[in-house]
Amino acid sequence: MPVLYRTYRPSKWSEVIGQDSIVNALQDAIANKRLAHAYLFSGSRGTGKTTVARILAKSVETADEDVYEIDAASNRGIDNIRELRDHVSVLPFRSPFKVYIIDEVHMLSKDAWNALLKTLEEPPRHVIFILATTELDKVPETIISRCQTFSFRKPSREVIRQHVIPIAKKEGFSLDAGAADLIALLGDGSFRDALGMLEKVLASSAGGAGTAKDKKQITREEVEAVTGAPKAALVNRFVENIIDKNMDLALSVVSEAEKAGISMNTFLTLILEKMRFILLAQHSASSRTIVETRVSPDDWAFIVLQADKKKLGPATMTAILDAAEGTKRAAIETLPLEMAVVRVCEKAA
């Protein structure tokens, strides 16, 4: 099984997904010969910062030997930056530019920042710096002001879902709707993480890949088993009992999830999504078709069944949303959800 995120990493502008404004701005700059001497790419992990940096280097006809990728996490000291300053003054081997891609640049020490600043203030004409960071707030303002900055957006779940489906197909597998959606959720806004999940699922899938005409189908249940994600049945039981205001059964589901070692953050995300789908099915006829395409037939049957009950009130949704926010900072991970259950069910009593 190949490393999917490397195999399917974009190598040209047309393959970059979800960063259209950045791609268009950089293409225009290249076409109009208005390149900056330093760029700063910020955004969460797996959103394409290093990939776009490599494509930018390639687009300005920089040969591989004139592209230097530096990991600031392991080259963060002033001596490393001094060595870099000496290196940039040397002309490229056989390219118009030398491109330096410095990843995780926020990891540089204070002295290293000061040394880098001097280079950014008066860079050689043949050098382009591309700084990448997941923590823009740790980059000094003096550095930011000397760079052309681009903020990479997290791709939506739907964008990631549409990304993993054809890749699975190329690898000889097909994903059912529930499997693709769960992989996208577990990717948490990162193409790289989502492909890592997909790779794990495909490698563990029994029976191996099918032929081009008979592809091995991956179900949501297989994704749950391989990744340890909460089972849809467990999520459904909680949702059903909170809608029915059955405190004892809802709390028992939370306890079961805790014993299984399930992440409450993931559990709550799946709960909120299921409740959202029920809410949409109750209030929006046009949304029902969209929701149906996102879930498995069994899940859709459950959503319709719950939607046909009494209305899912905003108070219940708000309580679960509050629990999701509270879980991020709770010393006891299950407590915010347990409190939400008690609050919702006591009000109904």
One Martini backbone bead per residue (centre of mass of N, CA, C, O) as a GRO file, in nm:
protein
  349
    1MET     BB    1   0.092   0.039   0.027
    2PRO     BB    2   0.084   0.350  -0.031
    3VAL     BB    3   0.150   0.676   0.035
    4LEU     BB    4  -0.106   0.877  -0.022
    5TYR     BB    5  -0.012   1.177   0.028
    6ARG     BB    6   0.221   1.140  -0.180
    7THR     BB    7   0.086   1.024  -0.433
    8TYR     BB    8  -0.160   1.271  -0.413
    9ARG     BB    9   0.010   1.510  -0.445
   10PRO     BB   10   0.023   1.802  -0.558
   11SER     BB   11   0.199   1.941  -0.874
   12LYS     BB   12  -0.031   2.150  -0.949
   13TRP     BB   13  -0.258   2.396  -0.949
   14SER     BB   14  -0.515   2.221  -1.043
   15GLU     BB   15  -0.480   2.023  -0.772
   16VAL     BB   16  -0.565   2.233  -0.585
   17ILE     BB   17  -0.762   2.239  -0.284
   18GLY     BB   18  -0.943   2.509  -0.132
   19GLN     BB   19  -0.722   2.760  -0.260
   20ASP     BB   20  -0.804   2.969  -0.487
   21SER     BB   21  -0.705   3.255  -0.401
   22ILE     BB   22  -0.407   3.178  -0.377
   23VAL     BB   23  -0.358   3.062  -0.656
   24ASN     BB   24  -0.440   3.315  -0.817
   25ALA     BB   25  -0.235   3.513  -0.693
   26LEU     BB   26   0.025   3.355  -0.774
   27GLN     BB   27  -0.026   3.337  -1.077
   28ASP     BB   28  -0.036   3.641  -1.126
   29ALA     BB   29   0.249   3.707  -1.022
   30ILE     BB   30   0.397   3.537  -1.231
   31ALA     BB   31   0.275   3.658  -1.494
   32ASN     BB   32   0.363   3.969  -1.387
   33LYS     BB   33   0.637   3.972  -1.239
   34ARG     BB   34   0.543   3.991  -0.896
   35LEU     BB   35   0.746   3.885  -0.694
   36ALA     BB   36   0.824   3.801  -0.390
   37HIS     BB   37   1.080   3.750  -0.147
   38ALA     BB   38   0.838   3.688   0.071
   39TYR     BB   39   0.656   3.425   0.232
   40LEU     BB   40   0.347   3.358   0.432
   41PHE     BB   41   0.224   3.050   0.552
   42SER     BB   42  -0.093   2.988   0.700
   43GLY     BB   43  -0.209   2.706   0.895
   44SER     BB   44  -0.320   2.419   0.932
   45ARG     BB   45  -0.276   2.109   0.908
   46GLY     BB   46  -0.301   1.980   0.585
   47THR     BB   47  -0.363   2.247   0.370
   48GLY     BB   48  -0.091   2.305   0.162
   49LYS     BB   49   0.167   2.476   0.210
   50THR     BB   50   0.408   2.303   0.100
   51THR     BB   51   0.285   2.235  -0.170
   52VAL     BB   52   0.262   2.528  -0.276
   53ALA     BB   53   0.560   2.592  -0.247
   54ARG     BB   54   0.657   2.384  -0.458
   55ILE     BB   55   0.490   2.494  -0.696
   56LEU     BB   56   0.612   2.773  -0.697
   57ALA     BB   57   0.901   2.685  -0.755
   58LYS     BB   58   0.832   2.541  -1.024
   59SER     BB   59   0.693   2.797  -1.168
   60VAL     BB   60   0.997   2.948  -1.151
   61GLU     BB   61   1.214   2.738  -1.251
   62THR     BB   62   1.309   2.549  -1.013
   63ALA     BB   63   1.532   2.342  -0.933
   64ASP     BB   64   1.580   2.100  -0.707
   65GLU     BB   65   1.879   2.206  -0.620
   66ASP     BB   66   1.726   2.508  -0.553
   67VAL     BB   67   1.565   2.358  -0.324
   68TYR     BB   68   1.499   2.438   0.027
   69GLU     BB   69   1.425   2.236   0.305
   70ILE     BB   70   1.328   2.353   0.634
   71ASP     BB   71   1.329   2.255   0.975
   72ALA     BB   72   1.273   2.456   1.247
   73ALA     BB   73   1.256   2.247   1.481
   74SER     BB   74   1.577   2.144   1.405
   75ASN     BB   75   1.658   2.467   1.300
   76ARG     BB   76   1.644   2.718   1.549
   77GLY     BB   77   1.911   2.852   1.552
   78ILE     BB   78   2.146   3.093   1.490
   79ASP     BB   79   2.349   2.912   1.335
   80ASN     BB   80   2.150   2.822   1.116
   81ILE     BB   81   2.093   3.112   1.005
   82ARG     BB   82   2.382   3.189   0.939
   83GLU     BB   83   2.418   2.965   0.732
   84LEU     BB   84   2.191   3.064   0.552
   85ARG     BB   85   2.309   3.347   0.487
   86ASP     BB   86   2.557   3.233   0.340
   87HIS     BB   87   2.398   3.064   0.123
   88VAL     BB   88   2.223   3.287  -0.031
   89SER     BB   89   2.469   3.430  -0.183
   90VAL     BB   90   2.462   3.199  -0.363
   91LEU     BB   91   2.417   3.097  -0.659
   92PRO     BB   92   2.250   2.926  -0.861
   93PHE     BB   93   2.296   2.660  -1.052
   94ARG     BB   94   2.010   2.648  -1.281
   95SER     BB   95   1.842   2.909  -1.181
   96PRO     BB   96   1.676   3.199  -1.115
   97PHE     BB   97   1.622   3.056  -0.830
   98LYS     BB   98   1.620   3.042  -0.479
   99VAL     BB   99   1.437   2.820  -0.260
  100TYR     BB  100   1.307   2.874   0.073
  101ILE     BB  101   1.164   2.628   0.290
  102ILE     BB  102   1.016   2.709   0.607
  103ASP     BB  103   0.916   2.504   0.847
  104GLU     BB  104   0.790   2.583   1.136
  105VAL     BB  105   0.890   2.889   1.199
  106HIS     BB  106   0.790   2.937   1.504
  107MET     BB  107   1.050   2.769   1.631
  108LEU     BB  108   1.226   2.991   1.647
  109SER     BB  109   1.441   3.175   1.789
  110LYS     BB  110   1.506   3.490   1.877
  111ASP     BB  111   1.786   3.509   1.742
  112ALA     BB  112   1.696   3.386   1.472
  113TRP     BB  113   1.496   3.605   1.396
  114ASN     BB  114   1.700   3.838   1.383
  115ALA     BB  115   1.871   3.709   1.158
  116LEU     BB  116   1.642   3.678   0.947
  117LEU     BB  117   1.558   3.973   0.923
  118LYS     BB  118   1.812   4.074   0.775
  119THR     BB  119   1.758   3.900   0.521
  120LEU     BB  120   1.469   4.013   0.455
  121GLU     BB  121   1.553   4.313   0.412
  122GLU     BB  122   1.825   4.202   0.220
  123PRO     BB  123   1.780   4.027  -0.036
  124PRO     BB  124   1.859   3.853  -0.281
  125ARG     BB  125   1.737   3.841  -0.605
  126HIS     BB  126   1.762   3.501  -0.613
  127VAL     BB  127   1.554   3.499  -0.361
  128ILE     BB  128   1.306   3.279  -0.201
  129PHE     BB  129   1.081   3.295   0.064
  130ILE     BB  130   0.907   3.025   0.249
  131LEU     BB  131   0.689   3.049   0.510
  132ALA     BB  132   0.570   2.808   0.757
  133THR     BB  133   0.261   2.792   0.966
  134THR     BB  134   0.045   2.701   1.254
  135GLU     BB  135   0.156   2.975   1.432
  136LEU     BB  136   0.120   3.300   1.384
  137ASP     BB  137   0.136   3.425   1.681
  138LYS     BB  138   0.466   3.341   1.689
  139VAL     BB  139   0.516   3.559   1.482
  140PRO     BB  140   0.675   3.825   1.422
  141GLU     BB  141   0.585   4.131   1.304
  142THR     BB  142   0.852   4.192   1.152
  143ILE     BB  143   0.815   3.948   0.962
  144ILE     BB  144   0.531   3.985   0.849
  145SER     BB  145   0.591   4.275   0.716
  146ARG     BB  146   0.810   4.119   0.503
  147CYS     BB  147   0.556   3.964   0.397
  148GLN     BB  148   0.356   3.766   0.203
  149THR     BB  149   0.035   3.678   0.303
  150PHE     BB  150  -0.121   3.347   0.370
  151SER     BB  151  -0.438   3.194   0.440
  152PHE     BB  152  -0.520   2.871   0.518
  153ARG     BB  153  -0.787   2.682   0.479
  154LYS     BB  154  -1.006   2.475   0.597
  155PRO     BB  155  -1.146   2.208   0.494
  156SER     BB  156  -1.420   2.069   0.441
  157ARG     BB  157  -1.582   1.779   0.472
  158GLU     BB  158  -1.681   1.771   0.179
  159VAL     BB  159  -1.410   1.811   0.042
  160ILE     BB  160  -1.276   1.560   0.164
  161ARG     BB  161  -1.481   1.353   0.069
  162GLN     BB  162  -1.434   1.416  -0.240
  163HIS     BB  163  -1.127   1.329  -0.221
  164VAL     BB  164  -1.134   1.020  -0.115
  165ILE     BB  165  -1.308   0.867  -0.317
  166PRO     BB  166  -1.119   0.862  -0.578
  167ILE     BB  167  -0.874   0.740  -0.435
  168ALA     BB  168  -1.000   0.473  -0.359
  169LYS     BB  169  -1.065   0.395  -0.650
  170LYS     BB  170  -0.765   0.386  -0.750
  171GLU     BB  171  -0.711   0.150  -0.520
  172GLY     BB  172  -0.979  -0.052  -0.546
  173PHE     BB  173  -1.210   0.116  -0.399
  174SER     BB  174  -1.510   0.171  -0.205
  175LEU     BB  175  -1.721   0.420  -0.058
  176ASP     BB  176  -1.943   0.471   0.148
  177ALA     BB  177  -2.104   0.733   0.275
  178GLY     BB  178  -2.024   0.682   0.574
  179ALA     BB  179  -1.720   0.637   0.533
  180ALA     BB  180  -1.644   0.906   0.401
  181ASP     BB  181  -1.752   1.089   0.631
  182LEU     BB  182  -1.574   0.977   0.864
  183ILE     BB  183  -1.299   1.035   0.742
  184ALA     BB  184  -1.345   1.340   0.721
  185LEU     BB  185  -1.382   1.389   1.021
  186LEU     BB  186  -1.105   1.261   1.119
  187GLY     BB  187  -0.929   1.472   0.957
  188ASP     BB  188  -0.977   1.762   1.071
  189GLY     BB  189  -0.900   1.956   0.814
  190SER     BB  190  -0.700   1.724   0.682
  191PHE     BB  191  -0.571   1.575   0.417
  192ARG     BB  192  -0.347   1.403   0.544
  193ASP     BB  193  -0.518   1.267   0.768
  194ALA     BB  194  -0.734   1.143   0.585
  195LEU     BB  195  -0.532   0.967   0.419
  196GLY     BB  196  -0.430   0.812   0.664
  197MET     BB  197  -0.701   0.679   0.727
  198LEU     BB  198  -0.747   0.547   0.455
  199GLU     BB  199  -0.494   0.373   0.454
  200LYS     BB  200  -0.567   0.207   0.705
  201VAL     BB  201  -0.832   0.090   0.595
  202LEU     BB  202  -0.728  -0.045   0.335
  203ALA     BB  203  -0.509  -0.226   0.476
  204SER     BB  204  -0.746  -0.370   0.667
  205SER     BB  205  -0.906  -0.481   0.447
  206ALA     BB  206  -1.075  -0.743   0.369
  207GLY     BB  207  -0.967  -0.906   0.062
  208GLY     BB  208  -0.888  -0.664  -0.071
  209ALA     BB  209  -0.872  -0.560  -0.376
  210GLY     BB  210  -1.041  -0.511  -0.645
  211THR     BB  211  -1.149  -0.479  -0.935
  212ALA     BB  212  -1.249  -0.250  -1.155
  213LYS     BB  213  -1.550  -0.394  -1.153
  214ASP     BB  214  -1.486  -0.512  -0.835
  215LYS     BB  215  -1.499  -0.341  -0.575
  216LYS     BB  216  -1.407  -0.284  -0.263
  217GLN     BB  217  -1.619  -0.225   0.002
  218ILE     BB  218  -1.646   0.041   0.233
  219THR     BB  219  -1.758   0.071   0.551
  220ARG     BB  220  -1.832   0.227   0.837
  221GLU     BB  221  -1.768  -0.013   1.022
  222GLU     BB  222  -1.472  -0.041   0.931
  223VAL     BB  223  -1.381   0.237   1.020
  224GLU     BB  224  -1.449   0.203   1.316
  225ALA     BB  225  -1.267  -0.046   1.373
  226VAL     BB  226  -0.989   0.083   1.284
  227THR     BB  227  -1.015   0.383   1.441
  228GLY     BB  228  -1.219   0.394   1.701
  229ALA     BB  229  -1.479   0.499   1.640
  230PRO     BB  230  -1.782   0.570   1.691
  231LYS     BB  231  -2.062   0.413   1.678
  232ALA     BB  232  -2.358   0.465   1.531
  233ALA     BB  233  -2.533   0.318   1.741
  234LEU     BB  234  -2.440   0.489   1.983
  235VAL     BB  235  -2.527   0.761   1.877
  236ASN     BB  236  -2.826   0.688   1.830
  237ARG     BB  237  -2.897   0.621   2.124
  238PHE     BB  238  -2.846   0.898   2.235
  239VAL     BB  239  -3.033   1.065   2.055
  240GLU     BB  240  -3.294   0.918   2.120
  241ASN     BB  241  -3.286   0.971   2.436
  242ILE     BB  242  -3.273   1.283   2.428
  243ILE     BB  243  -3.537   1.321   2.273
  244ASP     BB  244  -3.700   1.137   2.493
  245LYS     BB  245  -3.588   1.211   2.784
  246ASN     BB  246  -3.381   0.966   2.876
  247MET     BB  247  -3.161   0.976   3.121
  248ASP     BB  248  -3.055   0.691   3.189
  249LEU     BB  249  -2.986   0.598   2.894
  250ALA     BB  250  -2.804   0.834   2.815
  251LEU     BB  251  -2.593   0.793   3.044
  252SER     BB  252  -2.518   0.499   2.963
  253VAL     BB  253  -2.386   0.578   2.694
  254VAL     BB  254  -2.163   0.753   2.808
  255SER     BB  255  -2.036   0.526   2.977
  256GLU     BB  256  -1.975   0.338   2.739
  257ALA     BB  257  -1.785   0.532   2.590
  258GLU     BB  258  -1.578   0.559   2.818
  259LYS     BB  259  -1.501   0.254   2.841
  260ALA     BB  260  -1.407   0.254   2.523
  261GLY     BB  261  -1.224   0.522   2.481
  262ILE     BB  262  -1.382   0.757   2.370
  263SER     BB  263  -1.389   1.048   2.222
  264MET     BB  264  -1.578   1.317   2.310
  265ASN     BB  265  -1.534   1.499   2.070
  266THR     BB  266  -1.622   1.294   1.855
  267PHE     BB  267  -1.891   1.213   1.974
  268LEU     BB  268  -2.017   1.503   1.966
  269THR     BB  269  -1.991   1.550   1.666
  270LEU     BB  270  -2.180   1.315   1.585
  271ILE     BB  271  -2.424   1.407   1.741
  272LEU     BB  272  -2.459   1.687   1.611
  273GLU     BB  273  -2.492   1.587   1.327
  274LYS     BB  274  -2.743   1.412   1.371
  275MET     BB  275  -2.920   1.643   1.483
  276ARG     BB  276  -2.899   1.822   1.237
  277PHE     BB  277  -3.032   1.629   1.037
  278ILE     BB  278  -3.300   1.618   1.187
  279LEU     BB  279  -3.362   1.918   1.176
  280LEU     BB  280  -3.364   1.939   0.865
  281ALA     BB  281  -3.585   1.721   0.817
  282GLN     BB  282  -3.807   1.889   0.974
  283HIS     BB  283  -3.760   2.197   0.817
  284SER     BB  284  -3.627   2.082   0.525
  285ALA     BB  285  -3.694   1.958   0.222
  286SER     BB  286  -3.429   2.024   0.059
  287SER     BB  287  -3.229   1.880   0.273
  288ARG     BB  288  -3.300   1.578   0.260
  289THR     BB  289  -3.141   1.498   0.004
  290ILE     BB  290  -2.863   1.578   0.106
  291VAL     BB  291  -2.855   1.398   0.356
  292GLU     BB  292  -2.898   1.122   0.217
  293THR     BB  293  -2.611   1.134   0.061
  294ARG     BB  294  -2.432   1.132   0.347
  295VAL     BB  295  -2.568   0.857   0.420
  296SER     BB  296  -2.676   0.575   0.517
  297PRO     BB  297  -2.960   0.394   0.502
  298ASP     BB  298  -2.977   0.346   0.810
  299ASP     BB  299  -2.941   0.641   0.896
  300TRP     BB  300  -3.179   0.756   0.740
  301ALA     BB  301  -3.398   0.596   0.888
  302PHE     BB  302  -3.334   0.722   1.164
  303ILE     BB  303  -3.379   1.020   1.093
  304VAL     BB  304  -3.675   0.994   1.007
  305LEU     BB  305  -3.782   0.877   1.270
  306GLN     BB  306  -3.698   1.127   1.448
  307ALA     BB  307  -3.838   1.351   1.273
  308ASP     BB  308  -4.138   1.230   1.333
  309LYS     BB  309  -4.125   1.342   1.584
  310LYS     BB  310  -4.088   1.556   1.793
  311LYS     BB  311  -3.938   1.832   1.816
  312LEU     BB  312  -3.617   1.958   1.800
  313GLY     BB  313  -3.501   2.157   2.024
  314PRO     BB  314  -3.292   2.426   2.087
  315ALA     BB  315  -3.217   2.349   2.381
  316THR     BB  316  -3.081   2.080   2.314
  317MET     BB  317  -2.869   2.182   2.118
  318THR     BB  318  -2.736   2.387   2.312
  319ALA     BB  319  -2.645   2.183   2.527
  320ILE     BB  320  -2.455   2.020   2.337
  321LEU     BB  321  -2.280   2.256   2.247
  322ASP     BB  322  -2.178   2.325   2.531
  323ALA     BB  323  -2.044   2.049   2.578
  324ALA     BB  324  -1.839   2.065   2.347
  325GLU     BB  325  -1.694   2.314   2.463
  326GLY     BB  326  -1.638   2.201   2.757
  327THR     BB  327  -1.458   1.951   2.685
  328LYS     BB  328  -1.190   2.110   2.609
  329ARG     BB  329  -1.165   2.199   2.949
  330ALA     BB  330  -1.216   1.938   3.096
  331ALA     BB  331  -1.117   1.721   3.347
  332ILE     BB  332  -1.390   1.573   3.281
  333GLU     BB  333  -1.494   1.464   2.983
  334THR     BB  334  -1.808   1.375   3.051
  335LEU     BB  335  -1.948   1.604   3.217
  336PRO     BB  336  -2.083   1.799   3.010
  337LEU     BB  337  -2.276   1.581   2.895
  338GLU     BB  338  -2.413   1.497   3.158
  339MET     BB  339  -2.525   1.778   3.222
  340ALA     BB  340  -2.696   1.804   2.965
  341VAL     BB  341  -2.883   1.569   3.019
  342VAL     BB  342  -3.001   1.671   3.285
  343ARG     BB  343  -3.107   1.942   3.184
  344VAL     BB  344  -3.300   1.837   2.962
  345CYS     BB  345  -3.465   1.622   3.137
  346GLU     BB  346  -3.561   1.805   3.372
  347LYS     BB  347  -3.729   2.005   3.199
  348ALA     BB  348  -3.928   1.766   3.097
  349ALA     BB  349  -4.049   1.672   3.390
   0.00000   0.00000   0.00000
